[in-house]
């Protein structure tokens, strides 16, 4: 697999590159440090010169909206884009809901899970036909449906951030949607959760 990691941080680029190559020796992992939140033609030139299977972009600083909008404006071949985000999942979803070849993953995801997501990334939703919802997934869906925060869910159910992230991955994969907001809608439609 050919992966391009793009970030404004050299340290982040190099650390993620080393971590991925440590687990996936056969992969080709390149990095590019952007100087500003606005994507420029140099990034697209790099992508066109050496086609990548997926481009991973760190979008955790306050300029992530500029980054997303400038990336959308670039004329490029169809490329799969995975955004690494922090606590702004809802805002990122708002910007990506119409994009078919984009997805977002929280930076709290473990390296092993992140690699699985990269390997299974298919357009906007990783697909696994054998996935099923666990009881903890249903509890988290119910809590999110009534507007509780991740911090509240973590405290009241004694879950770690990693457990919540794994659950969200299962939930979104089960419903074949890119985010938990759409999962909640599907869960109500399928009567998995009720009022």
C-alpha contacts under 8 A as a table, 3 or more apart, distances in Angstrom:
res1	aa1	res2	aa2	distance
1	X	26	X	7.57
1	X	27	X	4.92
1	X	28	X	6.22
1	X	52	X	7.87
1	X	53	X	6.31
2	X	27	X	6.00
2	X	28	X	4.74
2	X	29	X	5.98
2	X	30	X	7.95
2	X	51	X	7.78
2	X	52	X	4.93
2	X	53	X	5.23
2	X	54	X	6.85
3	X	27	X	7.57
3	X	28	X	6.22
3	X	29	X	4.82
3	X	30	X	6.31
3	X	52	X	5.64
3	X	53	X	6.05
3	X	54	X	5.23
3	X	55	X	5.81
3	X	56	X	7.20
4	X	29	X	5.85
4	X	30	X	4.85
4	X	31	X	5.47
4	X	32	X	7.32
4	X	52	X	6.59
4	X	54	X	6.60
4	X	55	X	4.76
4	X	56	X	6.04
5	X	13	X	6.23
5	X	17	X	7.55
5	X	29	X	7.35
5	X	30	X	6.24
5	X	31	X	4.63
5	X	32	X	6.25
5	X	55	X	6.04
5	X	56	X	4.78
5	X	57	X	5.93
5	X	58	X	7.83
6	X	13	X	6.81
6	X	31	X	5.86
6	X	32	X	4.93
6	X	33	X	5.82
6	X	34	X	6.92
6	X	55	X	7.36
6	X	56	X	6.12
6	X	57	X	4.73
6	X	58	X	6.34
7	X	10	X	7.15
7	X	12	X	7.05
7	X	13	X	6.24
7	X	32	X	6.74
7	X	33	X	5.23
7	X	34	X	6.05
7	X	57	X	5.97
7	X	58	X	5.11
7	X	59	X	7.58
8	X	33	X	5.22
8	X	34	X	5.01
8	X	35	X	6.02
8	X	36	X	7.04
8	X	37	X	7.57
8	X	58	X	7.78
9	X	12	X	5.27
9	X	13	X	6.34
9	X	33	X	6.44
10	X	13	X	5.11
10	X	14	X	6.13
10	X	33	X	6.09
11	X	14	X	5.30
11	X	15	X	5.96
12	X	15	X	5.20
12	X	16	X	6.04
13	X	16	X	5.48
13	X	17	X	6.07
13	X	31	X	5.92
13	X	32	X	7.37
13	X	33	X	7.34
14	X	17	X	5.06
14	X	18	X	6.14
14	X	31	X	7.40
15	X	18	X	5.28
15	X	19	X	6.15
16	X	19	X	5.02
16	X	20	X	6.08
17	X	20	X	5.33
17	X	21	X	6.15
17	X	29	X	6.15
17	X	30	X	7.26
17	X	31	X	7.31
18	X	21	X	5.22
18	X	22	X	5.99
19	X	22	X	5.16
19	X	23	X	6.71
19	X	111	X	7.80
20	X	23	X	5.37
20	X	24	X	5.86
20	X	25	X	7.99
20	X	29	X	7.77
20	X	111	X	7.90
20	X	115	X	7.51
21	X	24	X	4.89
21	X	25	X	5.05
21	X	26	X	7.71
21	X	27	X	6.74
21	X	28	X	7.97
21	X	29	X	7.24
22	X	25	X	6.23
24	X	27	X	5.69
32	X	43	X	7.51
34	X	37	X	7.14
34	X	39	X	7.24
36	X	39	X	7.32
37	X	63	X	5.90
37	X	64	X	7.02
37	X	66	X	6.11
37	X	67	X	4.89
38	X	66	X	6.21
38	X	67	X	5.26
38	X	70	X	5.60
38	X	71	X	7.60
39	X	43	X	6.80
39	X	67	X	6.47
39	X	70	X	5.74
39	X	71	X	5.89
40	X	43	X	5.87
40	X	44	X	7.11
41	X	44	X	5.04
41	X	45	X	5.97
41	X	74	X	7.98
42	X	45	X	4.96
42	X	46	X	6.21
43	X	46	X	5.15
43	X	47	X	6.35
44	X	47	X	4.96
44	X	48	X	6.07
44	X	74	X	7.72
44	X	76	X	6.92
45	X	48	X	5.11
45	X	49	X	5.96
46	X	49	X	5.23
46	X	50	X	6.20
47	X	50	X	5.42
47	X	51	X	5.39
47	X	52	X	6.46
48	X	51	X	5.60
48	X	76	X	7.89
48	X	77	X	7.75
52	X	55	X	6.78
52	X	79	X	7.59
53	X	79	X	7.14
53	X	80	X	6.79
54	X	79	X	6.52
54	X	80	X	4.88
54	X	81	X	5.78
54	X	82	X	7.20
54	X	118	X	7.77
55	X	79	X	7.38
55	X	80	X	6.29
55	X	81	X	4.91
55	X	82	X	6.22
56	X	81	X	5.99
56	X	82	X	4.82
56	X	83	X	5.82
56	X	84	X	7.06
57	X	81	X	7.37
57	X	82	X	6.28
57	X	83	X	4.87
57	X	84	X	6.03
58	X	83	X	5.89
58	X	84	X	4.78
58	X	85	X	6.56
59	X	63	X	7.78
59	X	64	X	5.03
59	X	67	X	7.44
59	X	83	X	6.10
59	X	84	X	5.71
59	X	85	X	5.30
59	X	86	X	7.88
60	X	63	X	7.95
60	X	64	X	6.35
60	X	84	X	7.01
60	X	85	X	4.99
60	X	86	X	5.53
61	X	64	X	5.84
62	X	65	X	7.76
63	X	66	X	5.47
63	X	67	X	6.35
64	X	67	X	4.89
64	X	68	X	6.16
65	X	68	X	5.17
65	X	69	X	6.14
65	X	92	X	7.86
65	X	95	X	7.71
66	X	69	X	5.19
66	X	70	X	5.99
67	X	70	X	5.36
67	X	71	X	6.11
68	X	71	X	5.14
68	X	72	X	6.21
68	X	95	X	7.41
69	X	72	X	5.13
69	X	73	X	6.49
70	X	73	X	5.22
70	X	74	X	6.70
71	X	74	X	5.48
76	X	79	X	7.68
78	X	101	X	7.65
79	X	101	X	6.82
80	X	101	X	4.98
80	X	102	X	5.92
80	X	123	X	6.54
81	X	101	X	6.31
81	X	102	X	4.74
81	X	103	X	6.50
82	X	102	X	5.76
82	X	103	X	4.96
82	X	104	X	5.42
82	X	105	X	7.10
83	X	102	X	7.61
83	X	103	X	6.31
83	X	104	X	4.58
83	X	105	X	6.21
84	X	104	X	5.91
84	X	105	X	5.09
84	X	106	X	5.62
84	X	107	X	5.72
85	X	88	X	6.67
85	X	89	X	6.76
85	X	92	X	7.84
85	X	104	X	6.71
85	X	105	X	6.10
85	X	106	X	4.87
85	X	107	X	5.79
86	X	89	X	6.93
86	X	106	X	5.40
86	X	107	X	5.70
86	X	108	X	7.57
87	X	106	X	7.50
88	X	91	X	5.40
88	X	92	X	6.23
89	X	92	X	5.11
89	X	93	X	6.04
89	X	104	X	7.77
89	X	106	X	7.57
90	X	93	X	5.06
90	X	94	X	6.32
91	X	94	X	5.12
91	X	95	X	6.64
92	X	95	X	5.22
92	X	96	X	6.22
92	X	104	X	7.60
93	X	96	X	5.03
93	X	97	X	5.61
93	X	104	X	7.90
93	X	179	X	7.15
94	X	97	X	5.73
95	X	98	X	7.65
96	X	99	X	5.22
96	X	102	X	6.87
96	X	103	X	7.57
99	X	102	X	5.78
99	X	124	X	7.72
100	X	123	X	5.98
100	X	124	X	5.36
101	X	122	X	7.86
101	X	123	X	4.40
101	X	124	X	5.13
102	X	123	X	6.62
102	X	124	X	5.30
103	X	123	X	7.84
103	X	124	X	5.31
103	X	125	X	7.06
103	X	178	X	6.40
104	X	178	X	7.71
105	X	109	X	7.23
106	X	109	X	5.82
106	X	165	X	7.74
108	X	161	X	7.03
108	X	162	X	6.55
108	X	165	X	7.24
109	X	113	X	6.36
109	X	114	X	6.16
109	X	162	X	6.41
109	X	165	X	6.32
109	X	166	X	7.70
110	X	113	X	5.28
110	X	114	X	6.06
110	X	162	X	7.14
111	X	114	X	4.94
111	X	115	X	6.16
112	X	115	X	5.23
112	X	116	X	6.38
113	X	116	X	5.01
113	X	117	X	6.15
114	X	117	X	5.00
114	X	118	X	6.23
115	X	118	X	5.01
115	X	119	X	6.18
116	X	119	X	5.07
116	X	120	X	6.07
117	X	120	X	5.18
117	X	121	X	5.66
117	X	126	X	6.69
118	X	121	X	5.25
120	X	126	X	5.42
120	X	127	X	6.85
121	X	124	X	7.39
121	X	125	X	6.59
121	X	126	X	4.75
121	X	127	X	7.61
122	X	125	X	5.89
122	X	126	X	5.46
122	X	127	X	7.09
123	X	126	X	7.57
124	X	177	X	7.62
124	X	178	X	6.06
125	X	172	X	7.84
125	X	173	X	6.80
125	X	176	X	5.99
125	X	177	X	5.91
125	X	178	X	5.41
126	X	173	X	6.16
126	X	176	X	7.55
127	X	173	X	5.89
127	X	176	X	6.78
128	X	131	X	5.85
128	X	173	X	6.71
128	X	174	X	7.71
129	X	174	X	7.97
131	X	170	X	6.77
131	X	173	X	7.22
131	X	174	X	5.89
132	X	170	X	7.31
132	X	174	X	6.28
133	X	137	X	5.88
133	X	138	X	6.94
133	X	170	X	6.76
133	X	171	X	6.56
133	X	174	X	7.02
134	X	137	X	5.18
134	X	138	X	6.63
135	X	138	X	5.16
135	X	139	X	6.32
136	X	139	X	5.03
136	X	140	X	6.17
136	X	167	X	7.38
137	X	140	X	5.13
137	X	141	X	6.14
137	X	167	X	5.45
137	X	168	X	7.33
137	X	170	X	7.62
137	X	171	X	6.51
138	X	141	X	5.01
138	X	142	X	6.20
138	X	192	X	7.55
138	X	193	X	7.28
139	X	142	X	5.15
139	X	143	X	6.24
140	X	143	X	5.08
140	X	144	X	6.11
140	X	153	X	7.00
140	X	164	X	7.88
140	X	167	X	7.87
141	X	144	X	5.17
141	X	145	X	5.98
141	X	183	X	7.99
141	X	184	X	6.31
141	X	187	X	7.90
141	X	193	X	7.54
142	X	145	X	5.04
142	X	146	X	6.54
142	X	193	X	6.34
143	X	146	X	5.48
143	X	147	X	6.58
143	X	148	X	5.45
143	X	149	X	7.99
143	X	153	X	6.89
144	X	147	X	5.01
144	X	148	X	5.23
144	X	149	X	6.85
144	X	150	X	7.90
144	X	184	X	7.67
145	X	148	X	7.50
145	X	184	X	6.15
148	X	152	X	6.16
148	X	153	X	6.84
149	X	152	X	5.15
149	X	153	X	6.35
150	X	153	X	5.06
150	X	154	X	6.03
150	X	164	X	7.90
151	X	154	X	5.04
151	X	155	X	6.20
152	X	155	X	5.19
152	X	156	X	6.01
153	X	156	X	5.33
153	X	157	X	5.80
153	X	158	X	7.78
153	X	159	X	7.40
154	X	157	X	5.63
154	X	158	X	5.49
154	X	159	X	4.70
154	X	160	X	6.16
154	X	161	X	7.00
154	X	164	X	7.56
155	X	158	X	5.30
155	X	159	X	6.93
159	X	163	X	6.05
159	X	164	X	6.70
160	X	163	X	5.15
160	X	164	X	6.43
161	X	164	X	5.17
161	X	165	X	6.19
162	X	165	X	5.02
162	X	166	X	6.15
163	X	166	X	5.15
163	X	167	X	6.13
164	X	167	X	4.99
164	X	168	X	6.13
165	X	168	X	5.07
165	X	169	X	6.20
166	X	169	X	5.10
166	X	170	X	6.32
167	X	170	X	5.10
167	X	171	X	6.09
168	X	171	X	4.96
168	X	172	X	6.02
168	X	180	X	6.70
169	X	172	X	5.33
169	X	173	X	5.98
170	X	173	X	5.13
170	X	174	X	5.88
171	X	174	X	5.14
171	X	175	X	6.33
171	X	180	X	7.24
171	X	183	X	6.75
172	X	175	X	5.29
172	X	176	X	5.75
172	X	177	X	5.29
172	X	178	X	6.10
172	X	179	X	5.88
172	X	180	X	6.08
172	X	183	X	5.95
173	X	176	X	4.82
173	X	177	X	6.60
173	X	178	X	7.90
175	X	183	X	5.95
175	X	186	X	6.80
175	X	187	X	7.99
177	X	180	X	7.77
177	X	182	X	6.31
177	X	183	X	6.46
178	X	182	X	7.47
179	X	182	X	5.85
179	X	183	X	6.49
180	X	183	X	4.66
180	X	184	X	6.12
181	X	184	X	5.31
181	X	185	X	6.72
182	X	185	X	5.12
182	X	186	X	6.28
183	X	186	X	5.06
183	X	187	X	5.98
184	X	187	X	4.99
184	X	188	X	6.31
185	X	188	X	5.28
185	X	189	X	6.23
186	X	189	X	4.91
186	X	190	X	6.02
187	X	190	X	5.19
187	X	191	X	5.88
187	X	192	X	4.97
187	X	193	X	5.68
188	X	191	X	4.83
188	X	192	X	6.14
188	X	193	X	5.39
188	X	194	X	6.01
189	X	192	X	7.80
190	X	193	X	7.87
191	X	194	X	5.96
